Amino acid sequence: MNKSNSKPAPTLLAGILYKMARHGYEAELKPDRFYIYLIIGHVRPLSPETIAILRENGFEHCFLDKVTYTDADGAIRSRSHFRRPH
């Protein structure tokens, strides 16, 4: 029997959320029946490195909201939506 070196999903998701918060992003997870959705609030466009890390962890970019919002600190942010199968 082979043991997988991959991290369990909750550990992986916690690590991603921690890294996103450290870099000033707002992040929200919304699980549903088939996917885990990750919504990222950002002031500047997401860097290619951020998108690459998310892809390595099974998240695919769905779309960028055309509507912006203002966070609690008054910064205007955009939202990017990613999803990953359960």
ABEGO torsion letter per residue (X at the ends): XBBBABBBAAAAAAAAAAAAAAAGBBBBBBBBAABBBBBBBBABBBBAAAAAAAAAAGBBBABBBABBBBBAAGBBBBBBBBBBBX
